[in-house]
Amino acid sequence: MKRYPLIGASGLQVGKSVDLANVALFLMTKATEVATEYDWVLMKFGEGNLAWTLSQEPVYELNRKELDDVSKGNASPLEVTFEGKATFVASSGTEPHTIHEILTGYNFATGAKQFYGTPETWLSEYGCPPYCCQLEFHSIPQLECPLSSALGEATLFRYFRASSIGWDTSSKRVSVRGMSHVKIPFVQRFDFAAAYAAELGDEVLTEGELVPLEDLGGTWPDDPRAS
């Protein structure tokens, strides 16, 4: 019984578009291979857009010109793009990291390699993958309405490699396109009102008080490929 792939079958594309108004982005990386904490740059957006797309391409097979088996096709990384106007930019630690330094791993003042990156420990020990970082987006209702008790949303894109980076100094607009080397992003609802309760005591949450999810007591699942 001979089977043939069904030529021209289209796969599934699923994606999401997010308004970046009142969204904080943490661009995160590690300085060394043994670093236990992330270096990061925080961007608070006044307006903009985040879009991501995942693709699945199942293979449909024919038997005597009739539909038969279906199998998994090739896996594809996530396509991620974001662009918008930054109203606030800050970095962790005493060194003022920049957006493009986190995205590329290089010190733009000296041209030297500055960051080790986010290690993909599941990859072959014989491989030497290009530098990558991770993107953590926080949609925080309390930035617009400090007394709100609504849950926010946190989205994590691991192993992000930028293919295009645009930065307009005069307008403070950034545009970035690239791939996240995972099949799906991690997305979770999060109680930012409770996490920032102390900061919201004066009925205002400022950009300088924002920190990554794990610093708020939140957690992200481990990459299942690393085990």
PASEBA-1860 file (N, C-alpha, C; in nm, 3 decimals):
! residues 227
1> MKRYPLIG> 0.085/-0.120/0.000/0.000/0.000/0.000/0.089/0.124/0.000 ~ 0.086/0.195/-0.108/0.174/0.310/-0.122/0.101/0.438/-0.085 ~ 0.169/0.524/-0.012/0.107/0.650/0.030/0.186/0.766/-0.026 ~ 0.115/0.875/-0.052/0.177/0.993/-0.111/0.140/1.115/-0.027 ~ 0.234/1.207/-0.011/0.199/1.331/0.058/0.097/1.411/-0.022 ~ 0.010/1.476/0.049/-0.093/1.557/-0.015/-0.032/1.693/-0.049 ~ 0.002/1.713/-0.172/0.071/1.835/-0.216/-0.024/1.954/-0.206 ~ 0.030/2.064/-0.156/-0.048/2.187/-0.152/-0.131/2.204/-0.026
9> ASGLQVGK> -0.123/2.108/0.067/-0.199/2.122/0.191/-0.139/2.235/0.274 ~ -0.223/2.322/0.323/-0.174/2.436/0.400/-0.175/2.404/0.549 ~ -0.081/2.462/0.622/-0.073/2.439/0.765/-0.156/2.540/0.841 ~ -0.145/2.531/0.974/-0.219/2.619/1.063/-0.127/2.730/1.110 ~ -0.178/2.852/1.109/-0.106/2.964/1.165/-0.192/3.028/1.272 ~ -0.138/3.037/1.393/-0.208/3.096/1.506/-0.123/3.209/1.559 ~ -0.184/3.320/1.590/-0.106/3.432/1.639/-0.188/3.523/1.729 ~ -0.124/3.628/1.775/-0.190/3.723/1.862/-0.128/3.860/1.842
17> SVDLANVA> -0.211/3.962/1.849/-0.165/4.100/1.841/-0.203/4.171/1.970 ~ -0.108/4.240/2.031/-0.128/4.302/2.162/-0.095/4.451/2.154 ~ -0.187/4.534/2.204/-0.163/4.677/2.215/-0.063/4.701/2.328 ~ 0.046/4.772/2.300/0.152/4.789/2.399/0.133/4.910/2.490 ~ 0.021/4.980/2.480/-0.005/5.089/2.574/-0.010/5.033/2.716 ~ 0.068/5.094/2.806/0.077/5.050/2.945/0.130/4.908/2.959 ~ 0.220/4.870/2.867/0.288/4.741/2.874/0.436/4.766/2.902 ~ 0.492/4.685/2.992/0.636/4.691/3.022/0.704/4.572/2.958
25> LFLMTKAT> 0.818/4.595/2.895/0.897/4.489/2.834/1.031/4.481/2.905 ~ 1.065/4.360/2.950/1.198/4.334/3.005/1.276/4.252/2.903 ~ 1.383/4.310/2.848/1.475/4.239/2.761/1.584/4.183/2.851 ~ 1.597/4.049/2.855/1.677/3.985/2.959/1.786/3.896/2.899 ~ 1.902/3.896/2.966/2.015/3.814/2.922/2.103/3.784/3.042 ~ 2.205/3.700/3.020/2.300/3.668/3.126/2.440/3.712/3.084 ~ 2.514/3.764/3.181/2.647/3.817/3.150/2.749/3.705/3.129 ~ 2.737/3.596/3.204/2.833/3.487/3.195/2.760/3.354/3.193
33> EVATEYDW> 2.831/3.247/3.162/2.771/3.114/3.156/2.722/3.068/3.292 ~ 2.788/3.111/3.400/2.753/3.065/3.534/2.666/3.165/3.609 ~ 2.625/3.273/3.544/2.542/3.374/3.611/2.409/3.313/3.653 ~ 2.365/3.345/3.773/2.237/3.295/3.824/2.125/3.398/3.809 ~ 2.160/3.522/3.784/2.061/3.627/3.769/2.073/3.691/3.631 ~ 1.962/3.749/3.588/1.958/3.813/3.456/1.994/3.961/3.466 ~ 2.066/4.009/3.366/2.075/4.152/3.340/1.957/4.187/3.251 ~ 1.900/4.306/3.269/1.784/4.340/3.187/1.773/4.490/3.161
41> VLMKFGEG> 1.701/4.519/3.055/1.660/4.655/3.023/1.507/4.659/3.024 ~ 1.452/4.757/3.091/1.307/4.776/3.097/1.266/4.884/2.999 ~ 1.165/4.855/2.918/1.102/4.955/2.832/0.955/4.964/2.869 ~ 0.909/5.084/2.898/0.766/5.109/2.919/0.714/5.178/2.793 ~ 0.609/5.122/2.733/0.556/5.175/2.608/0.437/5.267/2.634 ~ 0.433/5.376/2.558/0.315/5.462/2.558/0.214/5.415/2.456 ~ 0.265/5.364/2.344/0.181/5.303/2.241/0.268/5.216/2.153 ~ 0.204/5.122/2.085/0.277/5.031/1.999/0.202/4.900/1.983
49> NLAWTLSQ> 0.272/4.800/1.930/0.206/4.673/1.903/0.305/4.558/1.913 ~ 0.261/4.449/1.973/0.334/4.322/1.977/0.255/4.220/1.898 ~ 0.321/4.145/1.812/0.254/4.040/1.735/0.342/3.916/1.733 ~ 0.280/3.801/1.752/0.355/3.676/1.739/0.270/3.574/1.662 ~ 0.340/3.485/1.592/0.273/3.386/1.508/0.341/3.252/1.525 ~ 0.261/3.148/1.549/0.316/3.013/1.549/0.258/2.938/1.429 ~ 0.338/2.851/1.372/0.298/2.779/1.252/0.306/2.628/1.275 ~ 0.204/2.558/1.228/0.203/2.412/1.232/0.169/2.361/1.093
57> EPVYELNR> 0.245/2.265/1.044/0.224/2.215/0.910/0.209/2.063/0.911 ~ 0.090/2.013/0.944/0.070/1.868/0.940/0.082/1.815/0.797 ~ 0.125/1.691/0.785/0.141/1.627/0.655/0.024/1.532/0.634 ~ -0.057/1.559/0.532/-0.171/1.474/0.498/-0.130/1.377/0.387 ~ -0.161/1.250/0.405/-0.121/1.149/0.309/-0.242/1.088/0.239 ~ -0.220/1.044/0.115/-0.324/0.983/0.034/-0.297/0.834/0.015 ~ -0.406/0.758/0.004/-0.399/0.618/-0.029/-0.497/0.593/-0.143 ~ -0.441/0.566/-0.262/-0.524/0.546/-0.380/-0.617/0.667/-0.404
65> KELDDVSK> -0.556/0.785/-0.390/-0.623/0.913/-0.415/-0.727/0.951/-0.309 ~ -0.734/0.875/-0.200/-0.826/0.906/-0.092/-0.746/0.950/0.031 ~ -0.811/1.030/0.117/-0.745/1.074/0.239/-0.709/0.954/0.325 ~ -0.586/0.956/0.380/-0.542/0.845/0.463/-0.480/0.902/0.590 ~ -0.354/0.870/0.617/-0.292/0.912/0.742/-0.263/1.062/0.743 ~ -0.245/1.113/0.866/-0.195/1.249/0.885/-0.086/1.241/0.991 ~ 0.023/1.309/0.968/0.136/1.306/1.061/0.187/1.447/1.087 ~ 0.266/1.459/1.192/0.323/1.589/1.225/0.424/1.632/1.120
73> GNASPLEV> 0.418/1.757/1.084/0.515/1.811/0.991/0.631/1.873/1.064 ~ 0.705/1.957/0.995/0.821/2.022/1.055/0.779/2.125/1.159 ~ 0.849/2.127/1.270/0.826/2.230/1.371/0.884/2.363/1.324 ~ 0.823/2.473/1.367/0.869/2.606/1.328/0.885/2.693/1.453 ~ 0.986/2.779/1.457/0.999/2.871/1.569/0.891/2.980/1.561 ~ 0.872/3.049/1.673/0.776/3.158/1.677/0.833/3.281/1.608 ~ 0.751/3.345/1.526/0.787/3.474/1.470/0.735/3.583/1.563 ~ 0.821/3.673/1.606/0.785/3.778/1.703/0.826/3.914/1.649
81> TFEGKATF> 0.735/4.008/1.652/0.766/4.146/1.616/0.705/4.240/1.719 ~ 0.776/4.346/1.749/0.717/4.450/1.834/0.774/4.585/1.791 ~ 0.690/4.685/1.800/0.731/4.822/1.767/0.645/4.918/1.845 ~ 0.704/5.031/1.881/0.628/5.130/1.955/0.717/5.241/2.008 ~ 0.654/5.332/2.081/0.724/5.447/2.139/0.752/5.420/2.286 ~ 0.879/5.428/2.323/0.918/5.408/2.461/0.902/5.538/2.540 ~ 0.830/5.531/2.651/0.815/5.648/2.737/0.907/5.642/2.858 ~ 0.968/5.524/2.880/1.060/5.508/2.993/1.153/5.392/2.962
89> VASSGTEP> 1.283/5.413/2.986/1.383/5.307/2.966/1.477/5.308/3.086 ~ 1.501/5.190/3.143/1.593/5.177/3.256/1.659/5.040/3.248 ~ 1.770/5.023/3.320/1.837/4.893/3.319/1.872/4.850/3.460 ~ 1.894/4.721/3.476/1.931/4.666/3.606/2.078/4.694/3.635 ~ 2.113/4.683/3.763/2.254/4.697/3.801/2.306/4.838/3.789 ~ 2.437/4.850/3.800/2.501/4.982/3.796/2.544/5.022/3.655 ~ 2.555/4.923/3.565/2.592/4.953/3.427/2.468/4.984/3.344 ~ 2.465/5.099/3.276/2.347/5.136/3.197/2.342/5.061/3.064
97> HTIHEILT> 2.289/4.940/3.066/2.276/4.862/2.942/2.178/4.931/2.847 ~ 2.193/4.904/2.719/2.101/4.958/2.620/2.022/4.845/2.555 ~ 1.916/4.883/2.485/1.828/4.786/2.422/1.905/4.701/2.321 ~ 1.982/4.767/2.234/2.052/4.694/2.130/2.165/4.608/2.185 ~ 2.219/4.643/2.301/2.321/4.558/2.362/2.261/4.428/2.415 ~ 2.143/4.436/2.475/2.075/4.315/2.522/2.034/4.228/2.404 ~ 1.986/4.291/2.296/1.938/4.215/2.181/2.051/4.148/2.103 ~ 2.170/4.207/2.102/2.281/4.154/2.022/2.390/4.087/2.104
105> GYNFATGA> 2.402/4.126/2.232/2.507/4.072/2.317/2.637/4.149/2.312 ~ 2.643/4.254/2.230/2.767/4.330/2.212/2.759/4.468/2.280 ~ 2.873/4.513/2.329/2.888/4.647/2.383/2.908/4.742/2.265 ~ 2.816/4.832/2.242/2.824/4.919/2.125/2.927/5.031/2.141 ~ 2.980/5.049/2.262/3.084/5.150/2.282/3.221/5.095/2.245 ~ 3.243/4.965/2.272/3.375/4.906/2.248/3.374/4.804/2.134 ~ 3.257/4.753/2.098/3.248/4.649/1.996/3.277/4.510/2.049 ~ 3.304/4.499/2.179/3.338/4.370/2.239/3.213/4.293/2.280
113> KQFYGTPE> 3.224/4.161/2.286/3.114/4.077/2.334/3.090/4.108/2.481 ~ 2.966/4.138/2.519/2.937/4.180/2.655/2.857/4.077/2.733 ~ 2.770/4.004/2.665/2.682/3.911/2.735/2.697/3.770/2.681 ~ 2.681/3.673/2.771/2.682/3.533/2.731/2.550/3.493/2.666 ~ 2.438/3.546/2.720/2.308/3.518/2.663/2.225/3.422/2.747 ~ 2.113/3.379/2.692/2.025/3.284/2.758/2.059/3.145/2.706 ~ 2.123/3.060/2.787/2.171/2.932/2.736/2.058/2.836/2.701 ~ 2.070/2.773/2.586/1.977/2.667/2.547/2.043/2.533/2.581
121> TWLSEYGC> 2.026/2.492/2.705/2.098/2.375/2.756/2.053/2.245/2.692 ~ 1.941/2.246/2.622/1.892/2.124/2.559/1.960/2.098/2.426 ~ 2.030/2.197/2.371/2.095/2.179/2.241/2.214/2.085/2.251 ~ 2.257/2.032/2.140/2.371/1.941/2.135/2.495/2.006/2.196 ~ 2.569/1.928/2.272/2.691/1.980/2.333/2.795/2.017/2.228 ~ 2.777/1.965/2.107/2.872/1.995/2.001/2.832/2.120/1.923 ~ 2.713/2.171/1.952/2.667/2.289/1.881/2.717/2.417/1.946 ~ 2.715/2.522/1.871/2.752/2.654/1.923/2.651/2.753/1.868
129> PPYCCQLE> 2.530/2.755/1.925/2.422/2.837/1.869/2.451/2.985/1.884 ~ 2.397/3.066/1.794/2.414/3.211/1.804/2.352/3.266/1.932 ~ 2.400/3.382/1.971/2.351/3.452/2.091/2.200/3.470/2.087 ~ 2.138/3.457/2.204/1.994/3.486/2.215/1.965/3.547/2.352 ~ 1.852/3.614/2.363/1.806/3.672/2.489/1.664/3.624/2.512 ~ 1.594/3.683/2.606/1.453/3.651/2.622/1.373/3.779/2.645 ~ 1.247/3.773/2.603/1.157/3.889/2.612/1.045/3.856/2.709 ~ 1.023/3.945/2.804/0.916/3.926/2.903/0.826/4.050/2.902
137> FHSIPQLE> 0.704/4.033/2.852/0.608/4.143/2.843/0.510/4.136/2.960 ~ 0.489/4.251/3.026/0.392/4.260/3.135/0.282/4.359/3.096 ~ 0.160/4.312/3.088/0.045/4.400/3.070/-0.015/4.426/3.208 ~ 0.002/4.549/3.258/-0.028/4.581/3.398/-0.142/4.682/3.406 ~ -0.263/4.640/3.443/-0.377/4.734/3.451/-0.352/4.849/3.547 ~ -0.274/4.824/3.654/-0.253/4.926/3.757/-0.167/5.043/3.711 ~ -0.099/5.029/3.595/-0.025/5.144/3.542/-0.121/5.252/3.494 ~ -0.238/5.210/3.448/-0.339/5.306/3.401/-0.436/5.342/3.512
145> CPLSSALG> -0.472/5.242/3.592/-0.569/5.263/3.701/-0.514/5.198/3.827 ~ -0.442/5.272/3.912/-0.375/5.213/4.028/-0.468/5.139/4.125 ~ -0.595/5.175/4.130/-0.687/5.111/4.224/-0.754/4.988/4.166 ~ -0.721/4.954/4.043/-0.782/4.838/3.979/-0.734/4.708/4.045 ~ -0.825/4.613/4.056/-0.790/4.481/4.110/-0.784/4.376/3.998 ~ -0.794/4.422/3.873/-0.795/4.329/3.759/-0.661/4.258/3.745 ~ -0.667/4.134/3.703/-0.544/4.058/3.678/-0.477/4.110/3.551 ~ -0.346/4.106/3.551/-0.271/4.140/3.432/-0.227/4.014/3.360
153> EATLFRYF> -0.141/4.032/3.261/-0.094/3.918/3.183/0.055/3.932/3.159 ~ 0.126/3.821/3.176/0.270/3.817/3.149/0.297/3.716/3.038 ~ 0.381/3.754/2.944/0.413/3.669/2.829/0.564/3.658/2.816 ~ 0.615/3.535/2.803/0.758/3.512/2.793/0.793/3.446/2.660 ~ 0.889/3.506/2.589/0.945/3.447/2.468/1.091/3.411/2.497 ~ 1.118/3.282/2.510/1.254/3.238/2.537/1.335/3.230/2.406 ~ 1.468/3.238/2.421/1.561/3.214/2.311/1.527/3.299/2.188 ~ 1.516/3.430/2.211/1.482/3.523/2.102/1.609/3.571/2.033
161> RASSIGWD> 1.609/3.563/1.900/1.718/3.615/1.818/1.663/3.718/1.721 ~ 1.712/3.839/1.732/1.662/3.947/1.647/1.723/3.938/1.508 ~ 1.639/3.956/1.407/1.688/3.963/1.269/1.686/4.106/1.217 ~ 1.611/4.194/1.284/1.603/4.335/1.244/1.579/4.419/1.368 ~ 1.660/4.523/1.386/1.647/4.613/1.500/1.649/4.757/1.450 ~ 1.543/4.831/1.478/1.538/4.971/1.441/1.517/5.058/1.564 ~ 1.591/5.167/1.574/1.579/5.256/1.690/1.593/5.400/1.644 ~ 1.487/5.478/1.665/1.485/5.619/1.628/1.505/5.701/1.755
169> TSSKRVSV> 1.623/5.761/1.771/1.655/5.833/1.893/1.564/5.953/1.916 ~ 1.532/6.025/1.810/1.453/6.148/1.825/1.310/6.119/1.868 ~ 1.248/6.016/1.811/1.109/5.985/1.844/1.096/5.878/1.952 ~ 1.211/5.818/1.991/1.213/5.710/2.090/1.127/5.591/2.047 ~ 1.126/5.565/1.917/1.052/5.449/1.865/1.149/5.336/1.836 ~ 1.107/5.217/1.871/1.186/5.099/1.847/1.104/5.000/1.766 ~ 1.169/4.929/1.675/1.101/4.825/1.598/1.195/4.706/1.589 ~ 1.145/4.589/1.628/1.228/4.469/1.635/1.151/4.352/1.575
177> RGMSHVKI> 1.221/4.272/1.497/1.165/4.151/1.438/1.264/4.037/1.459 ~ 1.212/3.918/1.487/1.301/3.804/1.504/1.225/3.676/1.530 ~ 1.298/3.574/1.574/1.242/3.443/1.599/1.272/3.400/1.743 ~ 1.173/3.337/1.805/1.189/3.276/1.936/1.197/3.125/1.915 ~ 1.307/3.063/1.961/1.334/2.923/1.931/1.252/2.828/2.018 ~ 1.123/2.848/2.017/1.027/2.763/2.088/0.904/2.749/1.998 ~ 0.820/2.650/2.029/0.700/2.630/1.949/0.583/2.714/1.997 ~ 0.579/2.746/2.128/0.473/2.830/2.183/0.532/2.924/2.288
185> PFVQRFDF> 0.471/3.040/2.310/0.516/3.127/2.419/0.453/3.081/2.551 ~ 0.512/3.122/2.662/0.447/3.102/2.792/0.364/3.227/2.821 ~ 0.237/3.207/2.856/0.145/3.318/2.887/0.072/3.284/3.016 ~ 0.068/3.377/3.110/-0.004/3.352/3.235/-0.069/3.480/3.286 ~ -0.183/3.461/3.350/-0.247/3.571/3.421/-0.174/3.591/3.552 ~ -0.161/3.719/3.594/-0.084/3.746/3.715/-0.146/3.862/3.792 ~ -0.144/3.849/3.925/-0.203/3.950/4.013/-0.098/4.057/4.045 ~ -0.083/4.153/3.955/0.013/4.261/3.976/-0.030/4.353/4.090
193> AAAYAAEL> -0.161/4.364/4.115/-0.210/4.449/4.224/-0.157/4.398/4.358 ~ -0.159/4.267/4.377/-0.107/4.209/4.501/0.045/4.218/4.506 ~ 0.110/4.192/4.394/0.256/4.192/4.390/0.313/4.330/4.417 ~ 0.244/4.434/4.371/0.290/4.572/4.390/0.209/4.643/4.498 ~ 0.157/4.568/4.595/0.070/4.627/4.698/0.141/4.739/4.774 ~ 0.268/4.718/4.807/0.341/4.820/4.882/0.360/4.946/4.799 ~ 0.393/4.928/4.673/0.414/5.043/4.584/0.284/5.117/4.557 ~ 0.173/5.042/4.556/0.042/5.103/4.529/-0.019/5.166/4.653
201> GDEVLTEG> 0.054/5.161/4.764/0.001/5.220/4.887/-0.021/5.369/4.875 ~ 0.059/5.435/4.791/0.040/5.579/4.769/-0.044/5.605/4.644 ~ -0.115/5.500/4.599/-0.210/5.508/4.487/-0.143/5.546/4.356 ~ -0.017/5.510/4.341/0.050/5.532/4.213/0.160/5.426/4.197 ~ 0.172/5.373/4.076/0.277/5.277/4.043/0.363/5.340/3.935 ~ 0.489/5.367/3.968/0.577/5.434/3.873/0.660/5.332/3.795 ~ 0.709/5.374/3.678/0.787/5.285/3.593/0.913/5.236/3.662 ~ 0.973/5.322/3.746/1.096/5.285/3.813/1.080/5.175/3.916
209> ELVPLEDL> 0.956/5.142/3.951/0.931/5.038/4.050/0.906/4.901/3.985 ~ 0.903/4.895/3.853/0.870/4.771/3.784/0.991/4.677/3.781 ~ 0.965/4.548/3.800/1.070/4.445/3.801/1.019/4.321/3.728 ~ 1.110/4.230/3.687/1.067/4.107/3.622/0.980/4.019/3.711 ~ 0.910/3.925/3.650/0.811/3.843/3.719/0.870/3.767/3.839 ~ 0.988/3.707/3.821/1.044/3.628/3.930/1.079/3.714/4.050 ~ 1.107/3.843/4.030/1.132/3.934/4.142/1.004/3.970/4.214 ~ 0.889/3.939/4.154/0.758/3.963/4.216/0.704/3.836/4.282
217> GGTWPDDP> 0.784/3.730/4.283/0.738/3.604/4.341/0.673/3.510/4.241 ~ 0.670/3.550/4.113/0.614/3.464/4.010/0.717/3.364/3.958 ~ 0.671/3.266/3.885/0.762/3.165/3.828/0.721/3.135/3.685 ~ 0.819/3.087/3.609/0.795/3.039/3.473/0.826/2.889/3.468 ~ 0.755/2.813/3.388/0.786/2.671/3.374/0.926/2.652/3.315 ~ 0.988/2.541/3.353/1.116/2.506/3.292/1.094/2.466/3.148 ~ 1.198/2.485/3.067/1.191/2.438/2.929/1.193/2.286/2.931 ~ 1.088/2.218/2.881/1.084/2.072/2.887/1.196/2.005/2.808
225> RAS> 1.256/2.077/2.713/1.363/2.018/2.633/1.493/2.011/2.710 ~ 1.501/2.084/2.823/1.625/2.087/2.899/1.642/1.966/2.989 ~ 1.537/1.888/3.007/1.543/1.773/3.098/1.580/1.647/3.022
END
